[in-house]
Amino acid sequence: MSSSKHVWRKLADVCEVLRQLMYEDRDLAKAKMQLPKLEALLEQLPDNDVAIIRAEGFALLHELKDEPEQAIEYRRREIELMEVLHQSVRDNNQDDKTKRWILNGRDTNDLELRKAIILALEEGL
């Protein structure tokens, strides 16, 4: 695996752990323990402003640092990119199995959860 693919995969794994800790377990203390790892991975990323996982990573980073305005900005970018992905899948008439694979972790339910996160962040301002 190339180092670029490796860092993206590691970022996806850390984001998955953080989603579990922050939004399901509601254990912010444990989530904050992942902050140095998240910061290091985000610093290693190549420039790619269309990567959904990059937007999510930065949203989580700012949320963990108690910077809700920046977290909201990155969540909005994440949602925008997810909506583009959904449109692309619809436009390309993918079969159901391929759609599920492409939208894994980014399906309609995940999109709605991201919107709910923004609302919660906005309420906390």
N, C-alpha and C positions, 0 to 999 in steps of 0.2 A: 504494500500500500504506500503510495507516495506520501510525503510529509504533509502536503496540502490536504489530501483526502483524510489523512490521519487526524489533523487538527479539527476539521469539520465534524468528523465522527465523534471525537472526544467532546466537542462543544455540544453536539446533539445529546450525548449521554449526560453531560452535566446539566443541561437544560431540563432533561427529563427528570433527573433527581430533584432539581430545584422546584419544578412544577409539583412533584409529589409532596415535598416538604412544605412548600409555601401554601399551596391551595387545597391539598387534601389533608395532610397531617396537621397543618397550621402550626408548624414548628419553625418559627423564624430564627431562633437561636441556632438550630442545626443548619438551616439554610445559609446563614451568614458564615458558617465555617467553610462553605464552598466558595466564598467570595474570592480568595486569592487564586484559586484554580480557574475560576471564571475569568477574572481579569487577565491572567496569563494567556489563556486561550484566545481571548478577544484581541489581545495585542499581536498574536501570531497570525491572525487571519489575513489573507491577501485581500486587496480592495475588491469588493463585490457588493454593490449597493442593492442588488436584486436578490440577495440570499435571505430567505425567510428566517433561517436559523440565526443569522447575524442580528437581525432586528430583534428577535426574541431574546437573544443573549444580552444585548444592550438594554432592553427593557427590564430584564431581570436584574442586571447590574445596578441600574438606577433605582429600581424598587428596593433592593437590598441596602443601598446607600441612603435611603430615605430622600430620594430626589424625584418626587412624583411627577413634576412637570416633564422632565426628561423621559421618565418611564412611559408616560402617556404618549409622548411624541414617537417613541420607538414602537409602542404597541400599535399605534395608528399605522405606522409604516408596515408592521408585520401583517396587520389586517388587510391593508391595501394589496400587499404581495400575495396573500392567501386568496383574495378575491380574484386577482389576475390568474392565479393557478386554477381556480375553480372554473373560470371562464374558458381557459385554454383546454381543460379536460372536456368541457361541454362542446366546444367548437371542433374538437378533433374526434368526436364520436368514438371514444374509447370503450372497449367492452367493460363489463362490470368488474371483473377481476383486476384489470389494469387500472381502472379508476380507483379501486380500493387501495392498490399498491401506491399509486401516485399521491393520493390524498391521505395516506397513513399519517396520523397525527395532525392532519390539517383539514379534516372533513368539516361538514357543516356544524356539527356539535362543537368541535374545537374552535371554529370561527366564533360561534356564539359565546363560548367561554372567554375568549380574548376580549370580546366586546363587554362582557360583564366585568372583567378585570379593570378595563378603562373606567367604567361607571363607578366602581368601588374606589379607584384612585381619585377620580374627580370629586367624589363625595368627601374624601378625606382632606381635600384642599381647604 
